[in-house]
């Protein structure tokens, strides 16, 4: 990346050098203002953080969003604007630290949504970098103060058999052309299953993955490098208004490479709804597929119970609530907690260890760094895929000729592939579901060290069923590392935020995976990315509030000294300092506040690691872009028009949210689609 250089980052064990070059076009004044804002959020290292942040913004956001954030930085230095905004005709950089904090807090609590969005965009990025960056020449000083040391096991000697396919040299026209029976676009949970099943059945399969290939020896060793290399939009994915932070995988293996491995059947009432309202068979065959997939992925309960998950079971027992241990697709996983960085030990049954490995063993070719531009459709039939592939000599055009194409690029990317391919169903890209997740953090007396041990070993099932006025949800632990925790925790000043982070080792965060109340859409953006829009409805807000109250009760019952409902402003309950006999009254007032918590955009904090529904499966051609076997419909308003040889096999197929972790459901539906492809090939 061209531009001015700042001192190069050091390299920690297994870590590549971090890119800390300021992007071209950014002025010294803009970077200086960004550094001043960074120093206001978290003290120390502001110049390096500002340069990292500017680079991340330039790489990850759409051009209009970049321009908007740079315009905000210039506005901060306008004395005339600040006379109105901060009641002082001074540049932001000339304000005292205390005045800078008050200035930012006015934006945080502004009635103007755009100011709140700008505040939270900068807050999330700059606090994340402060705690996720391993530093230039020595360990991050915040790590030492907290006692944070991410366990980093040595890479396994038994490396995954998956290796990316080496493309041949381009022909005279500058194009590489491959032939196959089936081309699969996307290598995540759905694409991996389809590739494995078809290749094992004797079909010639090519898998195209837009992201890089990363094996055990080169897995990221830090949270910062992990987000940069393995996550969609370098970890900066969010809804257009910034109200929901989104996490999704973007490397060979997709979400299976970095997910928390939770294996769960969709609730019975969801399966009944899909069958009744959408015509999708969810009976014996689905159950049998789920069971077979569990065997293939070595699914079993965690062999040990980390403190954060023990707290869930302890609190549930005290409240007489239903809770259970979680099954996970991992073997001998007991200690390190680095699953969200990829698994260097090879114990996670991710795509590169399971289905993609099976596919390649049967001859499938897995092409990394290959972005699908469009599916080729001729005479109402798919004939292959046109892609842009990264090679040693630069970007080249790649054509994969195949009579069958399976799109499994994920719910945030599959609609764009279909739209660029001329698919004109009115519901493509609509009905986005994201399982909006609110957060409650409990501070315990004993250390928890949420970043260590098996991820998500227990859950609260008490509220999984929907009831009048709210939808269903499950409560799970959030095994975050420091960067993700820092951006999640509320910011009411540098000292207050630092105080919370200094006690990070004792924090046990909880998230509620809620069944969607509300929906959104994805729209193709100018630079090839996706604009993501989402709005909660009344049921969704009621569900988030109910979940906050439940998580607060669970945290308190498990022994938390302090309970924080995350938002701006946060809601906080503390046992320390409460008069004897007054705790119940104080907690009742806290519950009342949570029952009215503001979940307007950039008020209550909301996260999402599950995105679904943008190419829904179902029996009604007017409502569902895909039929119940995964065929893609185009132009269907009153009649069923199927594009022959074109299928979808990822979470885009979900007609609704399911209110639990979706990996099993994605894989079982993908297996159904794979059978269809095999029968029609």
C-alpha positions as CSV (number, residue, x, y, z in Angstrom):
1,X,0.0,0.0,0.0
2,X,1.5,3.3,-1.1
3,X,1.8,6.2,1.3
4,X,3.9,7.6,4.2
5,X,5.5,4.9,6.4
6,X,5.3,4.8,10.1
7,X,7.6,2.5,12.1
8,X,7.1,-1.1,11.1
9,X,5.3,-3.4,13.4
10,X,7.2,-6.1,15.2
11,X,6.4,-9.7,14.7
12,X,5.2,-11.8,17.5
13,X,5.2,-15.6,17.4
14,X,3.6,-16.8,14.2
15,X,2.5,-13.3,13.3
16,X,3.0,-11.6,10.0
17,X,4.2,-7.9,10.0
18,X,1.2,-5.7,10.3
19,X,0.5,-3.1,7.7
20,X,0.9,0.3,9.2
21,X,1.2,2.5,6.1
22,X,-1.0,5.5,5.9
23,X,-3.3,5.3,2.9
24,X,-2.8,7.7,0.0
25,X,-5.0,10.8,-0.1
26,X,-5.2,11.2,3.7
27,X,-3.7,14.5,4.8
28,X,-1.4,15.0,7.7
29,X,-4.2,17.1,9.4
30,X,-6.7,14.3,9.0
31,X,-4.4,11.7,10.5
32,X,-3.5,14.1,13.4
33,X,-7.2,14.6,14.2
34,X,-7.8,10.9,14.0
35,X,-4.8,10.4,16.4
36,X,-6.4,13.0,18.8
37,X,-9.7,11.1,18.7
38,X,-7.8,7.8,19.3
39,X,-6.0,9.3,22.3
40,X,-9.4,10.5,23.7
41,X,-10.9,7.0,23.6
42,X,-7.8,5.1,24.9
43,X,-4.6,6.8,26.1
44,X,-1.3,5.8,24.5
45,X,-0.2,4.7,21.1
46,X,-2.5,7.1,19.3
47,X,-0.3,7.8,16.2
48,X,0.2,4.2,15.3
49,X,-3.5,3.5,16.0
50,X,-4.7,6.3,13.8
51,X,-2.6,5.1,10.9
52,X,-3.9,1.5,11.3
53,X,-7.4,2.9,11.5
54,X,-7.1,5.0,8.4
55,X,-5.8,2.0,6.5
56,X,-8.6,-0.2,7.7
57,X,-11.2,2.4,6.8
58,X,-9.8,2.8,3.3
59,X,-9.6,-1.0,2.7
60,X,-13.0,-2.0,4.1
61,X,-15.6,0.7,3.6
62,X,-17.3,2.0,0.5
63,X,-15.9,5.2,-1.0
64,X,-18.9,7.3,0.1
65,X,-18.4,6.0,3.7
66,X,-14.7,6.9,3.6
67,X,-15.5,10.4,2.4
68,X,-18.1,10.8,5.2
69,X,-15.7,9.8,8.0
70,X,-12.9,12.1,6.6
71,X,-15.5,14.9,6.4
72,X,-16.3,14.2,10.1
73,X,-12.6,14.6,10.9
74,X,-12.4,17.9,9.1
75,X,-15.6,19.1,10.9
76,X,-13.9,18.4,14.2
77,X,-11.2,20.9,13.4
78,X,-13.7,23.7,12.4
79,X,-13.8,26.5,15.0
80,X,-17.1,27.7,13.6
81,X,-18.7,24.3,13.8
82,X,-17.3,23.6,17.2
83,X,-18.8,26.9,18.5
84,X,-22.2,25.2,17.9
85,X,-21.2,21.6,18.8
86,X,-18.9,22.2,21.7
87,X,-19.7,25.8,22.7
88,X,-16.1,26.7,22.0
89,X,-14.6,28.2,18.8
90,X,-11.6,25.9,18.8
91,X,-10.2,23.0,16.9
92,X,-10.7,19.6,18.4
93,X,-7.0,19.1,18.7
94,X,-6.7,22.3,20.8
95,X,-9.2,21.2,23.4
96,X,-8.2,19.9,26.7
97,X,-8.6,16.1,27.2
98,X,-11.6,16.6,29.4
99,X,-13.3,18.9,26.8
100,X,-12.5,16.4,24.1
101,X,-14.3,13.7,26.1
102,X,-17.3,15.9,26.6
103,X,-17.3,16.7,22.9
104,X,-17.4,13.0,21.9
105,X,-20.0,12.2,24.5
106,X,-22.3,14.9,23.0
107,X,-22.1,13.0,19.7
108,X,-22.6,9.7,21.4
109,X,-25.9,10.9,23.0
110,X,-27.0,13.2,20.2
111,X,-30.6,13.0,18.9
112,X,-29.1,13.2,15.4
113,X,-28.6,9.6,14.2
114,X,-25.7,10.5,11.9
115,X,-23.6,11.9,14.8
116,X,-24.2,8.8,16.9
117,X,-23.2,6.7,13.9
118,X,-20.0,8.6,13.4
119,X,-19.1,8.4,17.1
120,X,-19.7,4.7,17.3
121,X,-17.9,3.9,14.1
122,X,-14.8,5.6,15.4
123,X,-15.2,4.3,19.0
124,X,-15.5,0.7,17.9
125,X,-12.5,0.8,15.6
126,X,-10.2,2.8,17.8
127,X,-10.9,0.9,21.0
128,X,-10.6,-2.4,19.2
129,X,-7.2,-1.5,17.8
130,X,-6.0,-0.3,21.3
131,X,-6.5,-3.8,22.7
132,X,-6.2,-6.1,19.7
133,X,-2.9,-4.7,18.3
134,X,0.0,-6.7,19.6
135,X,2.3,-3.6,19.4
136,X,5.4,-2.6,17.5
137,X,8.3,-4.1,19.4
138,X,6.8,-5.5,22.6
139,X,3.6,-6.8,23.9
140,X,0.7,-4.4,24.1
141,X,1.0,-2.6,27.4
142,X,-2.7,-3.1,28.1
143,X,-2.2,-6.8,27.9
144,X,0.3,-6.7,30.7
145,X,-1.9,-4.6,32.9
146,X,-4.9,-7.0,32.4
147,X,-2.8,-10.2,32.6
148,X,-4.0,-11.2,29.2
149,X,-2.0,-13.9,27.4
150,X,-3.7,-15.7,24.7
151,X,-2.7,-19.3,24.7
152,X,-1.0,-20.2,21.4
153,X,-0.5,-23.9,20.9
154,X,2.1,-25.1,18.3
155,X,0.7,-25.9,14.9
156,X,-0.2,-29.5,14.5
157,X,2.3,-31.7,12.6
158,X,-0.7,-33.4,11.0
159,X,-1.5,-30.6,8.5
160,X,-4.9,-30.4,6.8
161,X,-4.8,-32.1,3.4
162,X,-6.5,-29.1,1.7
163,X,-4.2,-27.1,-0.5
164,X,-5.3,-24.4,-2.9
165,X,-5.4,-25.4,-6.6
166,X,-2.5,-23.8,-8.5
167,X,-4.1,-22.2,-11.6
168,X,-2.4,-22.7,-14.9
169,X,-0.9,-19.8,-16.8
170,X,-3.4,-17.5,-18.6
171,X,-3.9,-18.1,-22.3
172,X,-3.2,-15.6,-25.1
173,X,-6.3,-13.6,-24.3
174,X,-5.3,-13.3,-20.7
175,X,-7.9,-15.7,-19.5
176,X,-7.7,-18.9,-17.5
177,X,-10.3,-21.5,-18.4
178,X,-11.2,-24.6,-16.4
179,X,-13.8,-27.4,-17.1
180,X,-15.9,-29.1,-14.4
181,X,-19.1,-30.9,-13.9
182,X,-20.0,-28.5,-11.0
183,X,-18.6,-25.2,-9.8
184,X,-19.4,-24.2,-6.2
185,X,-19.1,-20.5,-5.4
186,X,-18.1,-20.3,-1.7
187,X,-16.3,-22.7,0.6
188,X,-18.2,-22.2,3.9
189,X,-20.5,-24.6,5.7
190,X,-22.9,-25.0,2.8
191,X,-20.3,-25.0,-0.1
192,X,-18.1,-27.5,1.7
193,X,-20.8,-30.0,2.2
194,X,-21.9,-29.7,-1.5
195,X,-18.4,-30.1,-2.7
196,X,-17.7,-33.1,-0.5
197,X,-20.8,-35.0,-1.4
198,X,-20.6,-34.4,-5.2
199,X,-16.9,-35.1,-5.4
200,X,-17.3,-38.3,-3.4
201,X,-20.0,-39.2,-5.9
202,X,-17.6,-39.0,-8.8
203,X,-18.3,-35.5,-10.1
204,X,-15.6,-33.1,-11.2
205,X,-15.9,-30.2,-8.8
206,X,-14.2,-26.7,-8.7
207,X,-14.7,-24.6,-5.6
208,X,-14.2,-20.8,-5.8
209,X,-13.5,-18.9,-2.7
210,X,-13.1,-15.1,-2.7
211,X,-10.9,-15.1,0.4
212,X,-7.4,-16.4,1.0
213,X,-6.3,-19.9,2.0
214,X,-4.7,-20.1,5.5
215,X,-3.4,-23.4,6.9
216,X,-2.4,-24.3,10.4
217,X,1.2,-23.1,10.1
218,X,0.1,-19.6,9.1
219,X,-3.0,-19.1,11.2
220,X,-3.1,-15.6,12.8
221,X,-1.5,-15.4,16.2
222,X,-3.3,-12.2,17.3
223,X,-6.9,-10.9,17.2
224,X,-5.9,-8.0,15.0
225,X,-4.3,-10.2,12.3
226,X,-7.2,-12.6,12.5
227,X,-9.8,-9.9,11.8
228,X,-7.7,-8.5,9.0
229,X,-7.2,-11.8,7.2
230,X,-10.1,-14.1,8.0
231,X,-13.2,-11.9,8.5
232,X,-15.5,-10.2,6.0
233,X,-14.5,-6.6,5.4
234,X,-11.4,-7.1,7.6
235,X,-13.7,-7.3,10.6
236,X,-15.4,-4.0,10.0
237,X,-18.7,-5.3,8.5
238,X,-21.7,-3.6,9.9
239,X,-25.2,-2.4,8.9
240,X,-25.3,0.8,6.9
241,X,-26.2,2.9,9.9
242,X,-23.6,1.2,12.1
243,X,-26.2,0.0,14.5
244,X,-25.3,-3.7,14.3
245,X,-21.8,-5.1,14.3
246,X,-21.5,-8.1,12.0
247,X,-19.0,-11.0,12.1
248,X,-18.6,-13.3,9.1
249,X,-15.8,-15.5,7.8
250,X,-14.0,-14.6,4.5
251,X,-11.3,-17.3,3.9
252,X,-11.2,-20.9,2.6
253,X,-13.6,-22.7,5.0
254,X,-15.8,-19.5,5.5
255,X,-17.4,-19.3,8.9
256,X,-16.4,-22.8,9.8
257,X,-12.8,-21.6,10.0
258,X,-13.4,-19.0,12.7
259,X,-16.8,-19.8,14.3
260,X,-17.4,-20.9,17.9
261,X,-18.4,-24.4,16.8
262,X,-21.8,-24.5,18.4
263,X,-23.8,-27.4,17.0
264,X,-27.6,-27.1,17.5
265,X,-30.8,-28.4,15.9
266,X,-33.3,-25.7,14.9
267,X,-36.1,-25.6,17.4
268,X,-39.1,-27.8,16.8
269,X,-41.5,-24.9,16.4
270,X,-39.2,-23.4,13.7
271,X,-39.1,-26.7,11.8
272,X,-42.9,-26.9,12.0
273,X,-43.2,-23.3,10.7
274,X,-40.9,-23.9,7.8
275,X,-42.9,-27.0,6.8
276,X,-46.3,-25.4,7.4
277,X,-45.7,-21.9,6.0
278,X,-43.0,-22.5,3.4
279,X,-43.5,-26.1,2.2
280,X,-40.0,-27.3,3.3
281,X,-39.9,-30.9,4.5
282,X,-38.2,-30.9,7.9
283,X,-38.9,-34.4,9.1
284,X,-37.1,-37.7,9.1
285,X,-34.7,-37.0,6.3
286,X,-33.5,-33.7,7.8
287,X,-33.0,-35.4,11.2
288,X,-31.0,-38.2,9.6
289,X,-28.8,-35.7,7.7
290,X,-28.2,-33.8,10.9
291,X,-27.2,-37.0,12.7
292,X,-24.8,-38.1,9.9
293,X,-23.2,-34.7,9.7
294,X,-22.6,-34.8,13.5
295,X,-20.7,-38.1,13.1
296,X,-18.7,-36.6,10.2
297,X,-17.6,-33.6,12.3
298,X,-16.9,-35.5,15.5
299,X,-19.6,-33.6,17.3
300,X,-19.5,-34.0,21.1
301,X,-19.9,-31.9,24.3
302,X,-16.8,-30.0,25.4
303,X,-14.5,-32.2,27.5
304,X,-14.0,-29.3,30.1
305,X,-16.3,-26.5,31.3
306,X,-14.6,-23.1,31.4
307,X,-15.6,-20.7,34.2
308,X,-17.7,-18.5,31.9
309,X,-19.9,-21.5,31.0
310,X,-19.9,-22.9,34.5
311,X,-21.5,-19.6,35.5
312,X,-24.4,-20.2,33.1
313,X,-25.1,-23.6,34.6
314,X,-24.7,-22.3,38.2
315,X,-27.0,-19.4,37.7
316,X,-29.6,-21.5,35.9
317,X,-29.6,-24.0,38.7
318,X,-30.1,-21.2,41.3
319,X,-33.1,-19.9,39.2
320,X,-34.5,-23.4,38.4
321,X,-34.1,-22.5,34.7
322,X,-33.4,-25.0,31.9
323,X,-29.8,-25.1,30.7
324,X,-27.6,-27.7,29.0
325,X,-24.1,-28.4,27.8
326,X,-23.4,-27.6,24.1
327,X,-22.2,-30.1,21.5
328,X,-19.3,-28.8,19.3
329,X,-17.5,-29.9,16.2
330,X,-14.1,-30.4,17.8
331,X,-11.8,-33.1,19.1
332,X,-9.6,-32.9,22.2
333,X,-10.2,-29.1,22.5
334,X,-9.6,-28.2,26.1
335,X,-7.6,-25.0,26.6
336,X,-6.3,-22.5,24.1
337,X,-9.4,-20.4,23.2
338,X,-8.0,-19.3,19.9
339,X,-10.8,-20.8,17.8
340,X,-11.8,-17.4,16.4
341,X,-8.3,-17.0,15.0
342,X,-8.5,-20.4,13.2
343,X,-7.3,-23.6,14.8
344,X,-3.6,-24.1,14.6
345,X,-3.8,-27.4,16.4
346,X,-6.2,-28.8,13.9
347,X,-8.7,-30.1,16.4
348,X,-11.6,-28.0,15.0
349,X,-13.5,-29.9,12.3
350,X,-13.6,-26.8,10.1
351,X,-13.9,-27.0,6.3
352,X,-10.2,-27.4,5.7
353,X,-10.3,-30.4,8.1
354,X,-13.6,-31.9,7.2
355,X,-15.7,-31.4,4.1
356,X,-13.3,-29.5,1.9
357,X,-10.6,-32.1,2.8
358,X,-13.0,-34.8,1.7
359,X,-13.8,-33.0,-1.5
360,X,-10.1,-32.5,-2.4
361,X,-9.3,-36.1,-1.6
362,X,-11.8,-37.0,-4.3
363,X,-10.3,-34.7,-6.8
364,X,-12.1,-31.4,-6.2
365,X,-10.0,-28.2,-7.0
366,X,-10.2,-25.5,-4.4
367,X,-9.3,-22.1,-5.8
368,X,-8.6,-19.3,-3.3
369,X,-8.6,-15.6,-3.9
370,X,-11.2,-16.0,-6.7
371,X,-14.1,-13.6,-6.6
372,X,-17.2,-14.6,-8.6
373,X,-18.3,-11.8,-10.9
374,X,-21.3,-13.6,-12.3
375,X,-22.8,-16.9,-13.2
376,X,-23.0,-17.5,-16.9
377,X,-26.6,-18.1,-18.0
378,X,-27.4,-19.0,-21.6
379,X,-30.9,-19.9,-22.8
380,X,-32.2,-20.2,-19.3
381,X,-29.5,-22.6,-18.2
382,X,-26.3,-22.0,-16.1
383,X,-23.2,-22.8,-18.1
384,X,-20.4,-21.8,-15.7
385,X,-18.9,-18.9,-13.8
386,X,-16.8,-15.9,-14.6
387,X,-14.5,-14.8,-11.8
388,X,-11.5,-12.6,-11.1
389,X,-8.6,-14.6,-9.6
390,X,-5.5,-13.4,-7.8
391,X,-2.3,-15.0,-9.1
392,X,1.4,-14.4,-8.7
393,X,1.3,-12.1,-11.8
394,X,-1.8,-10.2,-10.6
395,X,-5.5,-10.4,-11.2
396,X,-6.6,-12.5,-14.1
397,X,-10.0,-13.4,-15.6
398,X,-11.1,-17.0,-14.7
399,X,-13.8,-18.9,-16.6
400,X,-15.0,-22.2,-15.2
401,X,-17.3,-24.0,-17.7
402,X,-19.7,-26.2,-15.9
403,X,-23.4,-27.3,-16.6
404,X,-24.2,-26.9,-12.9
405,X,-23.5,-24.0,-10.6
406,X,-24.1,-23.9,-6.8
407,X,-23.9,-20.5,-5.2
408,X,-22.9,-20.7,-1.5
409,X,-21.3,-17.3,-0.9
410,X,-23.2,-16.6,2.3
411,X,-26.3,-14.5,2.9
412,X,-24.4,-11.2,2.6
413,X,-22.8,-12.1,-0.8
414,X,-25.0,-14.7,-2.6
415,X,-27.6,-12.0,-3.5
416,X,-25.0,-10.0,-5.3
417,X,-23.8,-13.0,-7.3
418,X,-27.4,-13.7,-8.3
419,X,-28.1,-10.1,-9.2
420,X,-24.9,-9.7,-11.3
421,X,-26.0,-12.9,-13.1
422,X,-29.3,-11.4,-14.2
423,X,-31.5,-13.2,-11.7
424,X,-34.6,-11.0,-11.4
425,X,-36.7,-12.4,-8.6
426,X,-38.1,-9.5,-6.5
427,X,-37.1,-11.1,-3.1
428,X,-33.4,-11.6,-3.9
429,X,-31.4,-9.7,-1.3
430,X,-34.5,-9.0,0.8
431,X,-35.8,-10.7,4.1
432,X,-32.3,-10.5,5.7
433,X,-32.3,-12.1,9.2
434,X,-29.3,-11.6,11.5
435,X,-30.2,-13.1,14.9
436,X,-29.6,-9.7,16.7
437,X,-27.7,-10.3,19.9
438,X,-27.7,-8.0,22.9
439,X,-24.9,-8.2,25.5
440,X,-24.7,-8.3,29.3
441,X,-21.4,-8.5,31.1
442,X,-21.1,-9.8,34.6
443,X,-18.0,-9.0,36.7
444,X,-17.2,-12.0,38.9
445,X,-15.2,-12.2,42.2
446,X,-12.9,-14.9,40.8
447,X,-11.0,-14.7,37.5
448,X,-12.9,-16.0,34.4
449,X,-10.4,-15.3,31.6
450,X,-13.1,-15.5,28.9
451,X,-10.5,-15.9,26.2
452,X,-9.3,-19.3,27.5
453,X,-10.8,-22.8,27.2
454,X,-13.3,-24.4,24.8
455,X,-15.7,-21.8,23.3
456,X,-19.4,-22.0,24.3
457,X,-19.7,-25.2,26.3
458,X,-23.1,-24.4,27.9
459,X,-26.3,-22.5,27.1
460,X,-29.6,-21.4,28.7
461,X,-32.6,-22.9,26.9
462,X,-35.3,-21.6,29.2
463,X,-36.6,-19.0,26.7
464,X,-36.1,-20.8,23.4
465,X,-39.8,-20.9,22.6
466,X,-41.6,-17.8,21.4
467,X,-44.4,-16.4,23.6
468,X,-46.9,-13.6,23.2
469,X,-45.1,-10.3,22.9
470,X,-41.7,-11.7,22.3
471,X,-39.7,-14.2,20.2
472,X,-37.5,-17.1,21.3
473,X,-33.9,-16.9,22.2
474,X,-31.0,-18.8,23.8
475,X,-28.3,-17.4,26.1
476,X,-24.7,-18.3,25.5
477,X,-21.3,-17.1,26.7
478,X,-19.3,-14.7,24.6
479,X,-15.7,-16.0,24.7
480,X,-14.2,-12.7,23.4
481,X,-10.6,-11.6,23.3
482,X,-9.7,-8.1,24.4
483,X,-10.2,-6.2,21.1
484,X,-13.8,-7.4,20.7
485,X,-14.5,-6.9,24.4
486,X,-13.1,-3.3,24.2
487,X,-15.4,-2.3,21.3
488,X,-18.4,-4.0,23.0
489,X,-18.0,-2.3,26.4
490,X,-19.6,1.1,26.8
491,X,-17.4,4.2,26.6
492,X,-18.3,7.1,29.0
493,X,-14.8,8.5,29.2
494,X,-11.2,7.1,28.9
495,X,-10.8,6.5,32.6
496,X,-14.2,4.7,32.9
497,X,-13.5,2.5,29.9
498,X,-10.0,1.7,31.1
499,X,-11.4,0.8,34.5
500,X,-13.8,-1.8,33.0
501,X,-11.0,-3.2,30.8
502,X,-8.6,-3.5,33.7
503,X,-11.1,-5.9,35.2
504,X,-11.5,-7.9,32.0
505,X,-10.1,-11.1,33.5
506,X,-13.1,-11.2,35.8
507,X,-15.8,-10.4,33.2
508,X,-18.2,-13.2,32.0
509,X,-20.1,-11.8,29.0
510,X,-23.4,-13.3,27.9
511,X,-25.2,-12.9,24.5
512,X,-28.7,-13.8,23.6
513,X,-29.1,-15.3,20.2
514,X,-32.6,-14.0,19.4
515,X,-35.0,-15.1,16.7
516,X,-35.4,-12.1,14.5
517,X,-38.0,-9.5,15.1
518,X,-37.4,-7.3,12.1
519,X,-35.7,-7.8,8.8
520,X,-33.4,-6.1,6.3
521,X,-31.9,-6.3,2.9
522,X,-28.5,-6.4,1.1
523,X,-27.8,-4.2,-1.9
524,X,-24.8,-4.4,-4.2
525,X,-22.5,-1.4,-3.5
526,X,-20.4,0.4,-6.1
527,X,-17.0,-1.1,-5.1
528,X,-18.3,-4.6,-5.3
529,X,-19.2,-4.9,-1.6
530,X,-22.6,-5.0,0.0
531,X,-24.7,-2.3,1.7
532,X,-26.5,-4.0,4.6
533,X,-29.7,-2.5,6.0
534,X,-31.6,-3.8,9.0
535,X,-34.4,-2.6,11.3
536,X,-35.9,-4.2,14.4
537,X,-39.7,-4.3,14.7
538,X,-41.7,-4.1,18.0
539,X,-41.4,-7.9,18.6
540,X,-37.6,-7.7,18.1
541,X,-37.2,-4.8,20.5
542,X,-39.4,-6.6,23.1
543,X,-37.3,-9.8,22.6
544,X,-34.0,-7.9,23.2
545,X,-35.3,-6.3,26.3
546,X,-36.7,-9.5,27.7
547,X,-33.3,-11.1,27.0
548,X,-31.5,-8.3,28.8
549,X,-33.6,-9.0,31.9
550,X,-33.0,-12.7,31.7
551,X,-29.3,-12.4,31.3
552,X,-29.1,-9.9,34.1
553,X,-30.9,-12.3,36.4
554,X,-28.7,-15.2,35.3
555,X,-25.5,-13.2,35.8
556,X,-26.6,-12.1,39.3
557,X,-27.7,-15.6,40.3
558,X,-24.3,-16.9,39.2
559,X,-22.5,-14.6,41.6
560,X,-21.7,-11.4,39.6
561,X,-20.7,-8.4,41.7
562,X,-21.6,-6.1,38.9
563,X,-23.9,-6.4,35.9
564,X,-23.6,-4.2,32.8
565,X,-26.2,-4.1,30.0
566,X,-24.2,-2.9,27.1
567,X,-25.3,0.2,25.3
568,X,-24.9,4.0,25.2
569,X,-25.7,4.8,27.9
570,X,-25.2,1.5,29.6
571,X,-27.3,0.2,32.5
572,X,-25.3,-0.9,35.5
573,X,-26.2,-2.8,38.7
574,X,-23.6,-3.2,41.4
575,X,-23.8,-5.2,44.7
576,X,-20.9,-3.3,46.2
577,X,-22.1,-0.3,48.2
578,X,-25.8,-1.3,48.2
579,X,-27.2,-1.0,51.8
580,X,-27.9,-4.2,53.6
581,X,-31.4,-5.4,52.7
582,X,-31.6,-3.0,49.7
583,X,-30.2,-5.3,47.0
584,X,-33.5,-6.7,45.9
585,X,-35.1,-3.3,45.6
586,X,-32.1,-2.0,43.7
587,X,-32.1,-4.9,41.3
588,X,-35.8,-4.6,40.7
589,X,-35.2,-1.0,39.6
590,X,-32.4,-2.2,37.4
591,X,-34.8,-4.8,35.8
592,X,-37.3,-2.1,35.2
593,X,-34.7,0.0,33.4
594,X,-33.7,-3.0,31.2
595,X,-37.4,-3.6,30.3
596,X,-37.4,-0.1,28.8
597,X,-33.8,-0.2,27.3
598,X,-33.4,2.0,24.2
599,X,-32.6,-0.2,21.2
600,X,-32.8,2.7,18.7
601,X,-29.8,2.8,16.2
602,X,-26.6,3.2,18.1
603,X,-28.3,3.2,21.5
604,X,-28.4,-0.4,22.7
605,X,-25.4,-2.5,21.4
606,X,-26.3,-5.3,19.0
607,X,-24.1,-7.9,17.5
608,X,-24.7,-10.5,14.8
609,X,-22.6,-13.6,13.9
610,X,-25.4,-15.2,11.8
611,X,-26.8,-13.8,8.6
612,X,-29.6,-15.6,6.7
613,X,-32.6,-15.4,4.5
614,X,-31.6,-13.3,1.4
615,X,-32.5,-16.0,-1.2
616,X,-35.3,-17.8,0.7
617,X,-36.3,-21.4,0.0
618,X,-40.0,-22.2,-0.2
619,X,-42.8,-23.5,-2.3
620,X,-44.4,-20.2,-3.4
621,X,-42.6,-18.8,-6.5
622,X,-43.9,-15.3,-5.8
623,X,-42.2,-15.2,-2.4
624,X,-39.2,-17.5,-2.5
625,X,-36.3,-17.0,-4.9
626,X,-35.4,-20.7,-4.4
627,X,-37.6,-23.7,-4.4
628,X,-37.6,-26.4,-1.8
629,X,-34.7,-28.3,-3.5
630,X,-32.5,-25.2,-3.9
631,X,-33.2,-24.4,-7.6
632,X,-33.0,-20.7,-8.3
633,X,-36.1,-18.9,-9.7
634,X,-35.9,-15.8,-11.9
635,X,-38.6,-13.3,-12.8
636,X,-41.2,-15.4,-10.9
637,X,-44.2,-13.3,-9.9
638,X,-47.1,-15.5,-10.9
639,X,-45.4,-18.6,-12.3
640,X,-42.4,-20.8,-11.4
641,X,-39.5,-20.1,-13.8
642,X,-36.4,-22.1,-12.7
643,X,-32.9,-21.4,-14.1
644,X,-31.8,-24.9,-15.0
645,X,-28.5,-26.0,-13.4
646,X,-28.4,-23.1,-10.9
647,X,-28.8,-23.7,-7.1
648,X,-28.2,-22.0,-3.8
649,X,-26.8,-23.9,-0.8
650,X,-26.1,-21.6,2.2
651,X,-27.9,-19.7,4.9
652,X,-29.5,-17.5,2.3
653,X,-32.1,-20.3,2.0
654,X,-33.5,-19.8,5.5
655,X,-37.1,-18.5,5.2
656,X,-36.9,-17.1,8.8
657,X,-34.4,-16.8,11.6
658,X,-34.1,-19.8,13.8
659,X,-33.0,-18.4,17.1
660,X,-30.0,-20.7,17.5
661,X,-26.6,-21.2,15.9
662,X,-27.2,-22.1,12.2
663,X,-24.2,-24.3,11.2
664,X,-26.1,-27.6,11.5
665,X,-29.1,-26.3,9.6
666,X,-26.9,-24.8,6.8
667,X,-25.2,-28.1,6.3
668,X,-28.3,-30.2,6.4
669,X,-30.0,-28.0,3.8
670,X,-26.8,-28.1,1.7
671,X,-26.8,-31.9,1.8
672,X,-30.4,-31.7,0.4
673,X,-29.3,-29.5,-2.4
674,X,-26.3,-31.7,-3.1
675,X,-28.7,-34.7,-3.7
676,X,-30.7,-32.6,-6.1
677,X,-27.6,-31.6,-8.0
678,X,-26.4,-35.2,-8.2
679,X,-29.8,-36.4,-9.4
680,X,-29.9,-33.8,-12.2
681,X,-26.3,-34.0,-13.3
